[in-house]
Amino acid sequence: MPLLQNKYIKIGGATLGILFLIFIAVMVLLTTLSKSTGLSDSYAPTMMIDSDMAEMGIAYNRVADGDYYPAPGIPSTPGYTSDLESYETTNYNLTGRTNDLDTFCDTLITLKTDTQIHFKSLTENLNSCTATFYTPLDKTDATLAALTKTSGVEYTRNTVSVTRHKQRLESQTAIISAQLQSVSRSLTLAEQQFDELAEFARETKDAKSLSEALRYKFENINTLTQQKISLTAQLNNLYQQSADLEERMDVVEFQVSVYRLSTIQVNETKVKWQQAWKDLQNQTTDTLIGLTTVFGIFLLWTIRITIYLLVLIIVIRLVTKFVKKVWQK
């Protein structure tokens, strides 16, 4: 066909072919990079393992009823005071990875049966054991020895002075107690004066002249009552903090987080098959997207470039004819 033998058509076709090859190469390169550097959100072995364990009933929790020895708020009080070591709290943080996890968990269960040891929480599953509990001071060494005899388990001891905190609680308690006593006396006196004014008003039958005094006394009583309620609440809060601190100083806290060294995966073959099928589904979806939307985008770009080339060819031919005519003249 003459049209196909036109050199401009040949150049345009070759250009389209080169653009097509470049487009395909870029798409393949981008797909490869996204697969090699991206994190697949479908691959989560830990979550799969936990899900399987939960379905089979292997993972379970044991949580004690209620909280024992709530940790009181210990503010960071600057400065120095004498006898800083008079009042202290101690806690042990045990961590590690071991192949004797079953034995270690059995040790925790045995400790939980001791009535003098109070467990706040105990969580066990196939690959870990975690717990928080409190022991009396005289049982600390024995408890620590029982837990650290398992290979791979290490501990950190933290001792914090609470002397200044205790002194601050005692000082605030004394101040608020004195304020509460003063407010209580003022409230009692105000109530007596109010009763006297009310009785005087009834005897004189001149309530109008005493209304301002009665209103003032009533407002004063109301204000003193609110102050008494507020001070009582503050004092009760300080008493509770002091009681919590006293209880906490008499025990030692243990926080335990130990894991299996060689993680056991439940239904590993099943997990692999599930992952393989999920990868196949993802690849199928990507392929369908490539055959539809990506190819459609390529066709649209091809149409645009073809139109541009045709316009360019027409313009070139017109310019060429014009130049020839001018040259012939």
C-alpha positions as CSV (number, residue, x, y, z in Angstrom):
1,M,0.0,0.0,0.0
2,P,1.3,3.5,-0.8
3,L,0.4,4.8,2.6
4,L,2.4,2.1,4.4
5,Q,5.4,2.8,2.0
6,N,5.5,6.4,3.1
7,K,8.7,7.1,5.0
8,Y,6.9,9.3,7.5
9,I,4.5,6.5,8.3
10,K,7.4,4.2,8.7
11,I,9.1,6.6,11.1
12,G,5.9,7.1,13.1
13,G,5.4,3.3,13.4
14,A,8.9,2.8,14.5
15,T,8.6,5.5,17.1
16,L,5.4,3.9,18.4
17,G,7.1,0.6,18.6
18,I,10.0,2.0,20.5
19,L,7.7,3.9,22.9
20,F,5.7,0.7,23.5
21,L,8.9,-1.3,24.4
22,I,10.0,1.5,26.7
23,F,6.6,1.6,28.4
24,I,6.6,-2.2,28.9
25,A,10.2,-2.1,30.3
26,V,9.3,0.7,32.8
27,M,6.2,-1.1,34.0
28,V,8.1,-4.3,34.5
29,L,10.9,-2.4,36.4
30,L,8.4,-0.6,38.7
31,T,6.6,-3.8,39.4
32,T,9.8,-5.6,40.3
33,L,11.0,-2.8,42.5
34,S,7.7,-2.7,44.4
35,K,7.8,-6.4,45.0
36,S,11.4,-6.4,46.1
37,T,11.5,-3.4,48.4
38,G,7.9,-3.1,49.6
39,L,6.6,-4.8,52.7
40,S,3.7,-7.2,52.0
41,D,0.9,-6.4,54.3
42,S,-0.4,-10.0,53.8
43,Y,2.7,-11.6,55.3
44,A,2.4,-11.6,59.0
45,P,3.5,-14.9,60.5
46,T,3.2,-13.8,64.1
47,M,-0.4,-12.8,63.6
48,M,-1.1,-16.1,61.9
49,I,0.5,-18.0,64.6
50,D,-1.4,-16.2,67.3
51,S,-4.6,-16.7,65.4
52,D,-4.1,-20.4,65.1
53,M,-3.1,-20.7,68.7
54,A,-6.2,-18.8,69.8
55,E,-8.4,-21.1,67.7
56,M,-6.8,-24.3,69.1
57,G,-7.1,-23.0,72.7
58,I,-3.3,-23.1,73.3
59,A,-2.9,-19.5,74.4
60,Y,-4.7,-18.6,77.6
61,N,-4.6,-15.9,80.3
62,R,-4.7,-16.2,84.1
63,V,-5.5,-12.9,85.8
64,A,-5.8,-12.6,89.5
65,D,-9.0,-11.1,91.0
66,G,-8.4,-7.4,91.8
67,D,-5.2,-5.4,92.0
68,Y,-2.8,-5.9,94.8
69,Y,-0.6,-3.2,96.2
70,P,-1.4,-0.4,93.7
71,A,1.7,1.6,93.0
72,P,1.3,5.0,94.6
73,G,2.3,8.1,92.6
74,I,5.9,8.9,93.5
75,P,6.7,12.4,92.3
76,S,10.2,13.4,91.4
77,T,11.1,15.5,94.4
78,P,14.4,17.4,94.0
79,G,16.9,18.1,96.7
80,Y,18.3,16.0,99.5
81,T,16.9,15.0,102.8
82,S,18.5,13.0,105.6
83,D,17.8,9.3,105.9
84,L,16.9,8.9,102.2
85,E,17.3,5.2,102.5
86,S,14.9,4.9,105.4
87,Y,11.9,4.2,103.1
88,E,12.4,2.4,99.8
89,T,10.5,0.4,97.3
90,T,12.1,-2.4,95.2
91,N,11.1,-4.2,92.0
92,Y,12.7,-6.8,89.9
93,N,12.4,-7.0,86.1
94,L,13.0,-10.5,84.7
95,T,13.5,-10.9,81.0
96,G,15.0,-13.5,78.7
97,R,14.7,-16.2,76.0
98,T,15.0,-19.9,76.9
99,N,14.3,-23.3,75.6
100,D,13.0,-24.3,79.1
101,L,10.0,-22.1,78.9
102,D,7.6,-24.8,80.0
103,T,9.6,-25.4,83.2
104,F,9.7,-21.6,83.8
105,C,5.9,-21.3,83.4
106,D,5.4,-24.2,85.8
107,T,7.6,-22.3,88.3
108,L,5.3,-19.3,88.0
109,I,2.2,-21.4,88.5
110,T,3.8,-22.9,91.6
111,L,4.5,-19.5,93.0
112,K,0.9,-18.5,92.3
113,T,-0.3,-21.2,94.7
114,D,1.6,-19.5,97.6
115,T,-1.0,-17.6,99.6
116,Q,1.7,-15.0,100.6
117,I,2.5,-14.2,97.0
118,H,-0.1,-12.0,95.3
119,F,-0.3,-12.1,91.5
120,K,-1.7,-9.1,89.7
121,S,-1.6,-10.9,86.3
122,L,-0.3,-14.1,84.8
123,T,-0.3,-14.7,81.0
124,E,0.8,-17.9,79.4
125,N,0.9,-19.0,75.8
126,L,2.9,-21.4,73.6
127,N,5.9,-19.1,73.2
128,S,5.9,-16.8,76.2
129,C,5.1,-16.2,79.9
130,T,4.5,-12.9,81.5
131,A,3.5,-12.0,85.0
132,T,3.3,-9.2,87.6
133,F,3.2,-10.2,91.2
134,Y,4.3,-9.1,94.7
135,T,6.2,-11.0,97.4
136,P,6.9,-10.3,101.0
137,L,10.4,-9.1,101.8
138,D,11.4,-12.3,103.4
139,K,10.5,-14.3,100.3
140,T,12.3,-12.2,97.8
141,D,15.5,-14.2,97.7
142,A,13.8,-17.5,97.4
143,T,11.5,-16.3,94.7
144,L,14.3,-14.7,92.7
145,A,16.4,-17.9,93.0
146,A,13.5,-20.1,91.7
147,L,13.0,-17.9,88.7
148,T,16.6,-17.3,87.7
149,K,17.6,-21.0,87.9
150,T,16.2,-21.3,84.3
151,S,18.9,-20.7,81.8
152,G,18.6,-17.5,79.7
153,V,16.7,-15.6,82.3
154,E,18.2,-12.3,83.6
155,Y,17.0,-9.8,86.1
156,T,17.4,-6.1,86.9
157,R,16.8,-4.8,90.4
158,N,15.5,-1.2,90.9
159,T,15.4,0.4,94.3
160,V,13.8,3.8,94.7
161,S,13.8,6.0,97.8
162,V,10.3,7.2,98.9
163,T,11.4,9.0,102.0
164,R,10.7,12.5,100.6
165,H,7.4,11.3,99.2
166,K,6.4,9.9,102.6
167,Q,7.5,13.1,104.4
168,R,5.5,15.2,101.9
169,L,2.4,13.1,102.5
170,E,2.7,13.4,106.2
171,S,3.3,17.2,106.0
172,Q,0.2,17.7,103.7
173,T,-1.9,15.5,105.9
174,A,-1.0,17.6,109.0
175,I,-1.7,20.9,107.2
176,I,-5.1,19.8,105.7
177,S,-6.1,18.2,109.1
178,A,-5.5,21.6,110.8
179,Q,-7.4,23.4,108.1
180,L,-10.3,20.9,108.4
181,Q,-10.4,21.4,112.2
182,S,-10.4,25.2,111.7
183,V,-13.2,25.1,109.1
184,S,-15.2,22.7,111.3
185,R,-15.0,25.1,114.3
186,S,-16.0,28.0,112.1
187,L,-18.9,26.1,110.6
188,T,-20.2,25.1,114.1
189,L,-20.0,28.7,115.2
190,A,-21.7,30.0,112.1
191,E,-24.5,27.5,112.5
192,Q,-25.0,28.6,116.2
193,Q,-25.1,32.3,115.2
194,F,-27.6,31.6,112.4
195,D,-29.9,29.8,114.9
196,E,-29.6,32.7,117.3
197,L,-30.4,35.2,114.6
198,A,-33.4,33.2,113.4
199,E,-34.7,32.9,117.0
200,F,-34.2,36.6,117.5
201,A,-36.1,37.4,114.3
202,R,-39.0,35.2,115.4
203,E,-39.2,37.0,118.8
204,T,-39.0,40.5,117.5
205,K,-41.2,39.7,114.4
206,D,-39.0,41.9,112.4
207,A,-37.5,39.5,109.8
208,K,-37.1,42.3,107.3
209,S,-34.4,44.1,109.3
210,L,-32.5,40.8,109.9
211,S,-32.9,39.4,106.4
212,E,-29.5,40.7,105.2
213,A,-27.8,39.3,108.3
214,L,-29.5,35.9,107.8
215,R,-28.6,35.8,104.1
216,Y,-25.0,36.6,104.9
217,K,-24.8,33.9,107.6
218,F,-26.5,31.4,105.2
219,E,-23.9,32.1,102.5
220,N,-21.1,31.8,105.0
221,I,-22.4,28.4,106.2
222,N,-22.7,27.2,102.6
223,T,-19.1,28.3,101.8
224,L,-17.7,26.7,104.9
225,T,-19.7,23.5,104.2
226,Q,-18.2,23.3,100.7
227,Q,-14.7,23.9,102.1
228,K,-15.2,21.1,104.6
229,I,-16.3,18.7,101.9
230,S,-13.3,19.5,99.8
231,L,-10.8,19.3,102.6
232,T,-12.3,16.0,103.8
233,A,-11.9,14.5,100.2
234,Q,-8.3,15.7,100.1
235,L,-7.5,14.2,103.5
236,N,-9.1,10.9,102.5
237,N,-7.0,10.9,99.4
238,L,-3.8,11.5,101.4
239,Y,-4.8,8.7,103.8
240,Q,-5.2,6.3,100.9
241,Q,-1.9,7.3,99.4
242,S,-0.1,6.8,102.7
243,A,-1.8,3.4,103.2
244,D,-0.8,2.3,99.6
245,L,2.8,3.5,100.2
246,E,3.0,1.6,103.5
247,E,1.7,-1.6,101.8
248,R,4.1,-1.1,98.8
249,M,7.1,-0.8,101.1
250,D,6.4,-4.1,102.7
251,V,6.5,-6.1,99.5
252,V,8.7,-6.5,96.4
253,E,7.3,-6.2,92.9
254,F,8.3,-8.7,90.2
255,Q,7.6,-8.1,86.5
256,V,8.4,-11.1,84.3
257,S,8.5,-11.4,80.5
258,V,10.2,-14.5,79.2
259,Y,10.0,-16.0,75.7
260,R,10.8,-19.3,74.0
261,L,14.2,-19.3,72.4
262,S,13.1,-21.4,69.4
263,T,9.6,-20.3,68.5
264,I,7.1,-23.0,67.9
265,Q,4.8,-22.5,65.0
266,V,1.4,-24.2,65.1
267,N,0.3,-25.7,61.7
268,E,3.3,-24.3,59.9
269,T,2.4,-26.2,56.7
270,K,-1.1,-24.8,56.8
271,V,0.3,-21.3,57.3
272,K,2.6,-21.7,54.3
273,W,-0.3,-22.9,52.1
274,Q,-2.4,-20.0,53.2
275,Q,0.4,-17.6,52.4
276,A,1.0,-19.2,49.0
277,W,-2.7,-18.9,48.0
278,K,-2.7,-15.3,49.2
279,D,0.3,-14.6,47.0
280,L,-1.3,-16.3,44.1
281,Q,-4.4,-14.1,44.5
282,N,-2.3,-11.0,44.7
283,Q,-0.4,-11.9,41.5
284,T,-3.7,-12.7,39.7
285,T,-5.1,-9.3,40.8
286,D,-2.0,-7.5,39.6
287,T,-2.0,-9.3,36.3
288,L,-5.7,-8.5,35.7
289,I,-5.0,-4.9,36.5
290,G,-2.1,-4.9,34.1
291,L,-4.2,-6.4,31.3
292,T,-7.0,-3.9,31.8
293,T,-6.3,-0.6,33.3
294,V,-2.6,-0.4,32.5
295,F,-3.1,-1.6,29.0
296,G,-6.0,0.8,28.6
297,I,-3.8,3.7,29.7
298,F,-1.2,2.6,27.2
299,L,-3.8,2.6,24.4
300,L,-4.9,6.1,25.3
301,W,-1.3,7.3,25.2
302,T,-0.8,5.5,21.9
303,I,-3.9,7.3,20.4
304,R,-2.6,10.7,21.7
305,I,0.9,10.1,20.3
306,T,-0.5,8.8,17.0
307,I,-2.6,11.9,16.6
308,Y,0.4,14.1,17.4
309,L,2.5,12.3,14.8
310,L,-0.2,12.5,12.1
311,V,-0.5,16.2,12.7
312,L,3.3,16.6,12.6
313,I,3.5,14.6,9.4
314,I,0.8,16.7,7.8
315,V,2.5,19.9,8.9
316,I,5.9,18.7,7.6
317,R,4.4,17.8,4.2
318,L,2.6,21.1,3.9
319,V,5.8,23.0,4.8
320,T,7.8,20.8,2.4
321,K,5.4,21.6,-0.5
322,F,5.4,25.2,0.3
323,V,9.2,25.4,0.4
324,K,9.4,23.5,-2.9
325,K,7.0,26.0,-4.6
326,V,8.9,28.9,-3.2
327,W,12.2,27.4,-4.3
328,Q,10.9,26.7,-7.8
329,K,9.8,30.3,-8.2
